[in-house]
């Protein structure tokens, strides 16, 4: 059921727990229903496990409400993209670069740090999202991470 205008949905995307050792990605990130949302705010709470601790995450979205609706040959999850515009010149085609985006957060101290990340202009077309995460900096001493989303 769509969220509707002015209705908010607060969901836990990742329980507060240590990231996996050796920089491994979360094995089974939670799937969160955000159908009808136009804006999603992700709130990350990270405490590094060792000096130089940092973590990476990807926002993955699906246009399908359930896995059973994915047509044969189609992908269920798509990574968010980073986009670089090529040089525009009259009378010539332009080559632009696009690739899957991984965001990395570097801790500045030993205490818990909280920050937000926004996804806007979704226009209600994304049915589900998930946010796989992994330790990037101190992979031998992974930090603790908690993720919540607020969708509207």
TIVO-2410 file (N, C-alpha, C; in nm, 3 decimals):
# residues 152
REC num residu      c1      c2      c3 atome chaine
REC   1      X   0.084  -0.118   0.000     N      A
REC   1      X   0.000   0.000   0.000    CA      A
REC   1      X   0.088   0.124   0.000     C      A
REC   2      X   0.063   0.219  -0.089     N      A
REC   2      X   0.144   0.341  -0.094    CA      A
REC   2      X   0.138   0.418   0.037     C      A
REC   3      X   0.246   0.490   0.065     N      A
REC   3      X   0.253   0.567   0.188    CA      A
REC   3      X   0.157   0.685   0.187     C      A
REC   4      X   0.139   0.748   0.072     N      A
REC   4      X   0.050   0.863   0.062    CA      A
REC   4      X   0.120   0.991   0.103     C      A
REC   5      X   0.063   1.104   0.063     N      A
REC   5      X   0.122   1.234   0.092    CA      A
REC   5      X   0.114   1.261   0.242     C      A
REC   6      X   0.226   1.304   0.298     N      A
REC   6      X   0.230   1.340   0.440    CA      A
REC   6      X   0.243   1.221   0.534     C      A
REC   7      X   0.240   1.098   0.486     N      A
REC   7      X   0.253   0.981   0.573    CA      A
REC   7      X   0.398   0.938   0.574     C      A
REC   8      X   0.451   0.913   0.692     N      A
REC   8      X   0.590   0.873   0.704    CA      A
REC   8      X   0.600   0.730   0.754     C      A
REC   9      X   0.708   0.664   0.714     N      A
REC   9      X   0.733   0.527   0.756    CA      A
REC   9      X   0.876   0.518   0.806     C      A
REC  10      X   0.895   0.493   0.938     N      A
REC  10      X   1.027   0.476   0.997    CA      A
REC  10      X   1.052   0.326   1.010     C      A
REC  11      X   1.162   0.280   0.949     N      A
REC  11      X   1.194   0.137   0.952    CA      A
REC  11      X   1.341   0.117   0.988     C      A
REC  12      X   1.370   0.006   1.051     N      A
REC  12      X   1.507  -0.030   1.082    CA      A
REC  12      X   1.565  -0.109   0.966     C      A
REC  13      X   1.670  -0.057   0.904     N      A
REC  13      X   1.731  -0.123   0.789    CA      A
REC  13      X   1.844  -0.216   0.830     C      A
REC  14      X   1.908  -0.187   0.943     N      A
REC  14      X   2.015  -0.272   0.994    CA      A
REC  14      X   2.019  -0.257   1.144     C      A
REC  15      X   2.002  -0.369   1.215     N      A
REC  15      X   2.009  -0.367   1.360    CA      A
REC  15      X   2.150  -0.328   1.402     C      A
REC  16      X   2.163  -0.263   1.516     N      A
REC  16      X   2.294  -0.223   1.567    CA      A
REC  16      X   2.376  -0.348   1.596     C      A
REC  17      X   2.479  -0.370   1.517     N      A
REC  17      X   2.564  -0.488   1.531    CA      A
REC  17      X   2.696  -0.461   1.461     C      A
REC  18      X   2.797  -0.541   1.497     N      A
REC  18      X   2.927  -0.529   1.432    CA      A
REC  18      X   2.916  -0.566   1.284     C      A
REC  19      X   2.988  -0.494   1.202     N      A
REC  19      X   2.999  -0.530   1.062    CA      A
REC  19      X   3.080  -0.660   1.052     C      A
REC  20      X   3.068  -0.728   0.940     N      A
REC  20      X   3.139  -0.855   0.923    CA      A
REC  20      X   3.291  -0.833   0.913     C      A
REC  21      X   3.367  -0.934   0.955     N      A
REC  21      X   3.512  -0.926   0.952    CA      A
REC  21      X   3.564  -0.930   0.809     C      A
REC  22      X   3.687  -0.889   0.793     N      A
REC  22      X   3.760  -0.895   0.666    CA      A
REC  22      X   3.695  -0.812   0.555     C      A
REC  23      X   3.613  -0.716   0.592     N      A
REC  23      X   3.552  -0.628   0.491    CA      A
REC  23      X   3.440  -0.691   0.411     C      A
REC  24      X   3.387  -0.803   0.458     N      A
REC  24      X   3.278  -0.871   0.386    CA      A
REC  24      X   3.150  -0.788   0.394     C      A
REC  25      X   3.072  -0.794   0.286     N      A
REC  25      X   2.943  -0.724   0.280    CA      A
REC  25      X   2.840  -0.800   0.364     C      A
REC  26      X   2.739  -0.728   0.414     N      A
REC  26      X   2.626  -0.794   0.481    CA      A
REC  26      X   2.573  -0.904   0.390     C      A
REC  27      X   2.547  -1.020   0.448     N      A
REC  27      X   2.505  -1.135   0.370    CA      A
REC  27      X   2.362  -1.122   0.321     C      A
REC  28      X   2.272  -1.081   0.408     N      A
REC  28      X   2.129  -1.073   0.372    CA      A
REC  28      X   2.071  -0.942   0.425     C      A
REC  29      X   2.099  -0.829   0.354     N      A
REC  29      X   2.044  -0.702   0.402    CA      A
REC  29      X   1.892  -0.705   0.401     C      A
REC  30      X   1.833  -0.638   0.499     N      A
REC  30      X   1.687  -0.635   0.510    CA      A
REC  30      X   1.624  -0.565   0.390     C      A
REC  31      X   1.513  -0.620   0.343     N      A
REC  31      X   1.437  -0.558   0.235    CA      A
REC  31      X   1.328  -0.474   0.299     C      A
REC  32      X   1.321  -0.348   0.261     N      A
REC  32      X   1.225  -0.255   0.319    CA      A
REC  32      X   1.129  -0.205   0.213     C      A
REC  33      X   1.001  -0.206   0.245     N      A
REC  33      X   0.900  -0.158   0.151    CA      A
REC  33      X   0.888  -0.007   0.162     C      A
REC  34      X   0.903   0.060   0.049     N      A
REC  34      X   0.896   0.205   0.043    CA      A
REC  34      X   0.804   0.252  -0.070     C      A
REC  35      X   0.715   0.163  -0.114     N      A
REC  35      X   0.629   0.196  -0.229    CA      A
REC  35      X   0.550   0.324  -0.202     C      A
REC  36      X   0.550   0.411  -0.299     N      A
REC  36      X   0.479   0.538  -0.289    CA      A
REC  36      X   0.565   0.652  -0.236     C      A
REC  37      X   0.683   0.622  -0.183     N      A
REC  37      X   0.768   0.727  -0.125    CA      A
REC  37      X   0.833   0.811  -0.235     C      A
REC  38      X   0.847   0.939  -0.207     N      A
REC  38      X   0.919   1.029  -0.297    CA      A
REC  38      X   1.057   1.063  -0.240     C      A
REC  39      X   1.067   1.066  -0.108     N      A
REC  39      X   1.192   1.101  -0.041    CA      A
REC  39      X   1.221   0.997   0.067     C      A
REC  40      X   1.346   0.955   0.074     N      A
REC  40      X   1.388   0.861   0.177    CA      A
REC  40      X   1.512   0.918   0.244     C      A
REC  41      X   1.510   0.921   0.377     N      A
REC  41      X   1.626   0.964   0.454    CA      A
REC  41      X   1.684   0.840   0.522     C      A
REC  42      X   1.813   0.817   0.502     N      A
REC  42      X   1.883   0.709   0.572    CA      A
REC  42      X   1.960   0.772   0.687     C      A
REC  43      X   1.950   0.713   0.806     N      A
REC  43      X   2.027   0.762   0.921    CA      A
REC  43      X   2.121   0.651   0.966     C      A
REC  44      X   2.250   0.679   0.962     N      A
REC  44      X   2.354   0.584   0.999    CA      A
REC  44      X   2.413   0.622   1.134     C      A
REC  45      X   2.432   0.524   1.223     N      A
REC  45      X   2.500   0.544   1.351    CA      A
REC  45      X   2.616   0.445   1.353     C      A
REC  46      X   2.739   0.497   1.348     N      A
REC  46      X   2.858   0.413   1.334    CA      A
REC  46      X   2.955   0.441   1.447     C      A
REC  47      X   3.007   0.334   1.506     N      A
REC  47      X   3.115   0.343   1.603    CA      A
REC  47      X   3.228   0.257   1.551     C      A
REC  48      X   3.341   0.319   1.525     N      A
REC  48      X   3.451   0.243   1.466    CA      A
REC  48      X   3.503   0.138   1.564     C      A
REC  49      X   3.556   0.030   1.510     N      A
REC  49      X   3.611  -0.076   1.592    CA      A
REC  49      X   3.758  -0.057   1.621     C      A
REC  50      X   3.825   0.020   1.539     N      A
REC  50      X   3.967   0.047   1.556    CA      A
REC  50      X   4.004   0.174   1.484     C      A
REC  51      X   4.126   0.222   1.510     N      A
REC  51      X   4.174   0.344   1.445    CA      A
REC  51      X   4.162   0.329   1.293     C      A
REC  52      X   4.117   0.433   1.228     N      A
REC  52      X   4.102   0.430   1.082    CA      A
REC  52      X   3.973   0.365   1.036     C      A
REC  53      X   3.884   0.334   1.130     N      A
REC  53      X   3.759   0.268   1.094    CA      A
REC  53      X   3.673   0.351   1.000     C      A
REC  54      X   3.614   0.284   0.904     N      A
REC  54      X   3.520   0.346   0.811    CA      A
REC  54      X   3.434   0.235   0.753     C      A
REC  55      X   3.322   0.273   0.695     N      A
REC  55      X   3.236   0.171   0.634    CA      A
REC  55      X   3.184   0.221   0.501     C      A
REC  56      X   3.145   0.125   0.418     N      A
REC  56      X   3.086   0.155   0.289    CA      A
REC  56      X   2.945   0.100   0.284     C      A
REC  57      X   2.863   0.162   0.201     N      A
REC  57      X   2.726   0.111   0.180    CA      A
REC  57      X   2.684   0.139   0.037     C      A
REC  58      X   2.586   0.061  -0.006     N      A
REC  58      X   2.521   0.083  -0.135    CA      A
REC  58      X   2.372   0.087  -0.111     C      A
REC  59      X   2.303   0.173  -0.182     N      A
REC  59      X   2.158   0.175  -0.179    CA      A
REC  59      X   2.112   0.097  -0.302     C      A
REC  60      X   2.039  -0.011  -0.279     N      A
REC  60      X   1.988  -0.092  -0.388    CA      A
REC  60      X   1.836  -0.083  -0.388     C      A
REC  61      X   1.779  -0.068  -0.506     N      A
REC  61      X   1.635  -0.056  -0.519    CA      A
REC  61      X   1.578  -0.160  -0.612     C      A
REC  62      X   1.450  -0.190  -0.593     N      A
REC  62      X   1.379  -0.282  -0.680    CA      A
REC  62      X   1.247  -0.219  -0.722     C      A
REC  63      X   1.214  -0.234  -0.848     N      A
REC  63      X   1.086  -0.184  -0.898    CA      A
REC  63      X   0.977  -0.288  -0.883     C      A
REC  64      X   1.012  -0.404  -0.826     N      A
REC  64      X   0.918  -0.515  -0.808    CA      A
REC  64      X   0.876  -0.524  -0.661     C      A
REC  65      X   0.748  -0.542  -0.637     N      A
REC  65      X   0.697  -0.548  -0.500    CA      A
REC  65      X   0.738  -0.676  -0.428     C      A
REC  66      X   0.754  -0.785  -0.502     N      A
REC  66      X   0.801  -0.912  -0.444    CA      A
REC  66      X   0.887  -0.983  -0.548     C      A
REC  67      X   0.975  -1.072  -0.499     N      A
REC  67      X   1.066  -1.144  -0.589    CA      A
REC  67      X   0.991  -1.224  -0.695     C      A
REC  68      X   0.873  -1.275  -0.661     N      A
REC  68      X   0.797  -1.356  -0.756    CA      A
REC  68      X   0.752  -1.276  -0.879     C      A
REC  69      X   0.752  -1.143  -0.870     N      A
REC  69      X   0.708  -1.060  -0.983    CA      A
REC  69      X   0.820  -1.028  -1.082     C      A
REC  70      X   0.943  -1.071  -1.052     N      A
REC  70      X   1.056  -1.038  -1.139    CA      A
REC  70      X   1.049  -1.126  -1.265     C      A
REC  71      X   1.040  -1.066  -1.384     N      A
REC  71      X   1.033  -1.146  -1.507    CA      A
REC  71      X   1.163  -1.224  -1.531     C      A
REC  72      X   1.152  -1.335  -1.600     N      A
REC  72      X   1.270  -1.413  -1.635    CA      A
REC  72      X   1.369  -1.325  -1.711     C      A
REC  73      X   1.493  -1.332  -1.672     N      A
REC  73      X   1.598  -1.255  -1.739    CA      A
REC  73      X   1.617  -1.115  -1.686     C      A
REC  74      X   1.529  -1.069  -1.598     N      A
REC  74      X   1.541  -0.934  -1.542    CA      A
REC  74      X   1.612  -0.941  -1.407     C      A
REC  75      X   1.678  -0.836  -1.367     N      A
REC  75      X   1.742  -0.830  -1.236    CA      A
REC  75      X   1.645  -0.777  -1.133     C      A
REC  76      X   1.655  -0.831  -1.011     N      A
REC  76      X   1.565  -0.786  -0.904    CA      A
REC  76      X   1.616  -0.659  -0.837     C      A
REC  77      X   1.746  -0.649  -0.812     N      A
REC  77      X   1.802  -0.536  -0.739    CA      A
REC  77      X   1.896  -0.457  -0.828     C      A
REC  78      X   1.888  -0.325  -0.819     N      A
REC  78      X   1.976  -0.237  -0.895    CA      A
REC  78      X   2.048  -0.144  -0.798     C      A
REC  79      X   2.178  -0.127  -0.819     N      A
REC  79      X   2.256  -0.035  -0.736    CA      A
REC  79      X   2.227   0.109  -0.776     C      A
REC  80      X   2.236   0.198  -0.678     N      A
REC  80      X   2.230   0.340  -0.710    CA      A
REC  80      X   2.349   0.374  -0.799     C      A
REC  81      X   2.338   0.479  -0.878     N      A
REC  81      X   2.441   0.509  -0.976    CA      A
REC  81      X   2.505   0.644  -0.952     C      A
REC  82      X   2.634   0.651  -0.982     N      A
REC  82      X   2.707   0.777  -0.990    CA      A
REC  82      X   2.717   0.811  -1.138     C      A
REC  83      X   2.695   0.935  -1.171     N      A
REC  83      X   2.684   0.975  -1.311    CA      A
REC  83      X   2.777   1.093  -1.338     C      A
REC  84      X   2.860   1.081  -1.440     N      A
REC  84      X   2.948   1.189  -1.480    CA      A
REC  84      X   2.917   1.232  -1.622     C      A
REC  85      X   2.884   1.358  -1.640     N      A
REC  85      X   2.846   1.410  -1.772    CA      A
REC  85      X   2.971   1.433  -1.855     C      A
REC  86      X   2.967   1.386  -1.979     N      A
REC  86      X   3.078   1.406  -2.071    CA      A
REC  86      X   3.081   1.549  -2.124     C      A
REC  87      X   3.183   1.578  -2.200     N      A
REC  87      X   3.199   1.711  -2.260    CA      A
REC  87      X   3.102   1.724  -2.377     C      A
REC  88      X   3.028   1.835  -2.379     N      A
REC  88      X   2.931   1.859  -2.485    CA      A
REC  88      X   2.995   1.949  -2.590     C      A
REC  89      X   2.994   1.900  -2.714     N      A
REC  89      X   3.049   1.978  -2.825    CA      A
REC  89      X   2.951   1.973  -2.941     C      A
REC  90      X   2.934   2.086  -3.008     N      A
REC  90      X   2.841   2.092  -3.121    CA      A
REC  90      X   2.886   1.995  -3.230     C      A
REC  91      X   2.790   1.923  -3.287     N      A
REC  91      X   2.818   1.836  -3.399    CA      A
REC  91      X   2.886   1.704  -3.362     C      A
REC  92      X   2.888   1.670  -3.234     N      A
REC  92      X   2.953   1.545  -3.192    CA      A
REC  92      X   2.870   1.479  -3.082     C      A
REC  93      X   2.875   1.347  -3.081     N      A
REC  93      X   2.807   1.274  -2.973    CA      A
REC  93      X   2.883   1.295  -2.842     C      A
REC  94      X   2.810   1.287  -2.732     N      A
REC  94      X   2.871   1.303  -2.599    CA      A
REC  94      X   2.875   1.168  -2.530     C      A
REC  95      X   2.988   1.136  -2.470     N      A
REC  95      X   3.002   1.012  -2.394    CA      A
REC  95      X   3.000   1.048  -2.246     C      A
REC  96      X   2.903   0.993  -2.173     N      A
REC  96      X   2.892   1.016  -2.029    CA      A
REC  96      X   2.921   0.885  -1.957     C      A
REC  97      X   2.970   0.894  -1.835     N      A
REC  97      X   3.005   0.775  -1.758    CA      A
REC  97      X   2.902   0.751  -1.649     C      A
REC  98      X   2.865   0.624  -1.630     N      A
REC  98      X   2.776   0.587  -1.520    CA      A
REC  98      X   2.827   0.455  -1.463     C      A
REC  99      X   2.822   0.441  -1.332     N      A
REC  99      X   2.862   0.316  -1.268    CA      A
REC  99      X   2.792   0.304  -1.134     C      A
REC 100      X   2.790   0.183  -1.079     N      A
REC 100      X   2.729   0.162  -0.948    CA      A
REC 100      X   2.806   0.243  -0.844     C      A
REC 101      X   2.733   0.307  -0.754     N      A
REC 101      X   2.795   0.391  -0.653    CA      A
REC 101      X   2.805   0.319  -0.520     C      A
REC 102      X   2.923   0.324  -0.461     N      A
REC 102      X   2.943   0.280  -0.323    CA      A
REC 102      X   2.986   0.403  -0.246     C      A
REC 103      X   2.916   0.432  -0.136     N      A
REC 103      X   2.946   0.547  -0.054    CA      A
REC 103      X   3.031   0.500   0.063     C      A
REC 104      X   3.136   0.574   0.097     N      A
REC 104      X   3.222   0.540   0.210    CA      A
REC 104      X   3.220   0.654   0.311     C      A
REC 105      X   3.200   0.618   0.439     N      A
REC 105      X   3.202   0.714   0.549    CA      A
REC 105      X   3.325   0.688   0.634     C      A
REC 106      X   3.407   0.790   0.656     N      A
REC 106      X   3.527   0.780   0.738    CA      A
REC 106      X   3.500   0.841   0.875     C      A
REC 107      X   3.518   0.762   0.980     N      A
REC 107      X   3.498   0.812   1.116    CA      A
REC 107      X   3.605   0.916   1.149     C      A
REC 108      X   3.567   1.015   1.229     N      A
REC 108      X   3.663   1.118   1.270    CA      A
REC 108      X   3.709   1.101   1.414     C      A
REC 109      X   3.646   1.009   1.488     N      A
REC 109      X   3.684   0.986   1.628    CA      A
REC 109      X   3.639   0.848   1.672     C      A
REC 110      X   3.666   0.818   1.799     N      A
REC 110      X   3.635   0.685   1.852    CA      A
REC 110      X   3.489   0.670   1.895     C      A
REC 111      X   3.420   0.780   1.921     N      A
REC 111      X   3.281   0.773   1.966    CA      A
REC 111      X   3.184   0.749   1.852     C      A
REC 112      X   3.058   0.725   1.888     N      A
REC 112      X   2.955   0.703   1.787    CA      A
REC 112      X   2.936   0.829   1.703     C      A
REC 113      X   2.923   0.811   1.572     N      A
REC 113      X   2.897   0.922   1.481    CA      A
REC 113      X   2.770   0.893   1.404     C      A
REC 114      X   2.687   0.996   1.389     N      A
REC 114      X   2.557   0.981   1.322    CA      A
REC 114      X   2.552   1.078   1.204     C      A
REC 115      X   2.507   1.029   1.089     N      A
REC 115      X   2.488   1.117   0.976    CA      A
REC 115      X   2.369   1.070   0.894     C      A
REC 116      X   2.318   1.156   0.807     N      A
REC 116      X   2.204   1.123   0.723    CA      A
REC 116      X   2.243   1.130   0.576     C      A
REC 117      X   2.168   1.055   0.496     N      A
REC 117      X   2.189   1.049   0.351    CA      A
REC 117      X   2.050   1.048   0.289     C      A
REC 118      X   2.027   1.134   0.190     N      A
REC 118      X   1.893   1.150   0.133    CA      A
REC 118      X   1.884   1.094  -0.009     C      A
REC 119      X   1.770   1.032  -0.038     N      A
REC 119      X   1.733   0.992  -0.174    CA      A
REC 119      X   1.606   1.069  -0.205     C      A
REC 120      X   1.608   1.150  -0.309     N      A
REC 120      X   1.492   1.235  -0.339    CA      A
REC 120      X   1.447   1.216  -0.483     C      A
REC 121      X   1.323   1.252  -0.508     N      A
REC 121      X   1.268   1.247  -0.643    CA      A
REC 121      X   1.238   1.105  -0.689     C      A
REC 122      X   1.203   1.016  -0.597     N      A
REC 122      X   1.174   0.878  -0.634    CA      A
REC 122      X   1.040   0.863  -0.703     C      A
REC 123      X   0.951   0.958  -0.683     N      A
REC 123      X   0.820   0.963  -0.750    CA      A
REC 123      X   0.740   0.835  -0.734     C      A
REC 124      X   0.761   0.765  -0.626     N      A
REC 124      X   0.681   0.647  -0.597    CA      A
REC 124      X   0.709   0.527  -0.684     C      A
REC 125      X   0.821   0.525  -0.758     N      A
REC 125      X   0.847   0.415  -0.850    CA      A
REC 125      X   0.931   0.302  -0.789     C      A
REC 126      X   0.995   0.325  -0.676     N      A
REC 126      X   1.074   0.222  -0.611    CA      A
REC 126      X   0.985   0.148  -0.512     C      A
REC 127      X   0.977   0.018  -0.525     N      A
REC 127      X   0.892  -0.063  -0.436    CA      A
REC 127      X   0.964  -0.102  -0.307     C      A
REC 128      X   1.091  -0.144  -0.321     N      A
REC 128      X   1.168  -0.190  -0.205    CA      A
REC 128      X   1.311  -0.138  -0.216     C      A
REC 129      X   1.375  -0.121  -0.100     N      A
REC 129      X   1.518  -0.091  -0.099    CA      A
REC 129      X   1.585  -0.181   0.003     C      A
REC 130      X   1.716  -0.192  -0.011     N      A
REC 130      X   1.799  -0.257   0.090    CA      A
REC 130      X   1.933  -0.185   0.088     C      A
REC 131      X   2.005  -0.192   0.200     N      A
REC 131      X   2.129  -0.119   0.214    CA      A
REC 131      X   2.239  -0.212   0.264     C      A
REC 132      X   2.307  -0.285   0.175     N      A
REC 132      X   2.419  -0.367   0.219    CA      A
REC 132      X   2.536  -0.278   0.263     C      A
REC 133      X   2.606  -0.319   0.369     N      A
REC 133      X   2.715  -0.241   0.426    CA      A
REC 133      X   2.836  -0.331   0.450     C      A
REC 134      X   2.952  -0.269   0.464     N      A
REC 134      X   3.073  -0.345   0.501    CA      A
REC 134      X   3.178  -0.252   0.561     C      A
REC 135      X   3.266  -0.309   0.643     N      A
REC 135      X   3.378  -0.235   0.701    CA      A
REC 135      X   3.480  -0.212   0.591     C      A
REC 136      X   3.530  -0.089   0.582     N      A
REC 136      X   3.627  -0.055   0.479    CA      A
REC 136      X   3.764  -0.025   0.540     C      A
REC 137      X   3.763   0.049   0.651     N      A
REC 137      X   3.890   0.097   0.708    CA      A
REC 137      X   3.966  -0.005   0.789     C      A
REC 138      X   3.915  -0.040   0.906     N      A
REC 138      X   3.984  -0.132   0.997    CA      A
REC 138      X   3.919  -0.270   0.985     C      A
REC 139      X   3.946  -0.339   0.874     N      A
REC 139      X   3.875  -0.464   0.846    CA      A
REC 139      X   3.906  -0.574   0.948     C      A
REC 140      X   4.015  -0.561   1.022     N      A
REC 140      X   4.046  -0.659   1.127    CA      A
REC 140      X   3.970  -0.633   1.255     C      A
REC 141      X   3.921  -0.512   1.272     N      A
REC 141      X   3.841  -0.475   1.390    CA      A
REC 141      X   3.720  -0.396   1.343     C      A
REC 142      X   3.621  -0.465   1.285     N      A
REC 142      X   3.505  -0.395   1.228    CA      A
REC 142      X   3.427  -0.316   1.333     C      A
REC 143      X   3.372  -0.207   1.288     N      A
REC 143      X   3.291  -0.123   1.374    CA      A
REC 143      X   3.148  -0.171   1.386     C      A
REC 144      X   3.071  -0.098   1.466     N      A
REC 144      X   2.930  -0.128   1.488    CA      A
REC 144      X   2.846  -0.027   1.409     C      A
REC 145      X   2.742  -0.077   1.342     N      A
REC 145      X   2.660   0.010   1.257    CA      A
REC 145      X   2.512  -0.018   1.277     C      A
REC 146      X   2.434   0.089   1.284     N      A
REC 146      X   2.289   0.082   1.291    CA      A
REC 146      X   2.235   0.172   1.181     C      A
REC 147      X   2.134   0.125   1.106     N      A
REC 147      X   2.078   0.205   0.996    CA      A
REC 147      X   1.926   0.206   1.009     C      A
REC 148      X   1.869   0.326   0.999     N      A
REC 148      X   1.724   0.343   0.995    CA      A
REC 148      X   1.690   0.421   0.870     C      A
REC 149      X   1.567   0.403   0.820     N      A
REC 149      X   1.521   0.484   0.709    CA      A
REC 149      X   1.388   0.549   0.746     C      A
REC 150      X   1.369   0.668   0.696     N      A
REC 150      X   1.242   0.737   0.708    CA      A
REC 150      X   1.197   0.767   0.566     C      A
REC 151      X   1.084   0.710   0.526     N      A
REC 151      X   1.033   0.728   0.390    CA      A
REC 151      X   0.906   0.812   0.393     C      A
REC 152      X   0.895   0.902   0.297     N      A
REC 152      X   0.773   0.984   0.286    CA      A
REC 152      X   0.742   1.006   0.141     C      A
***
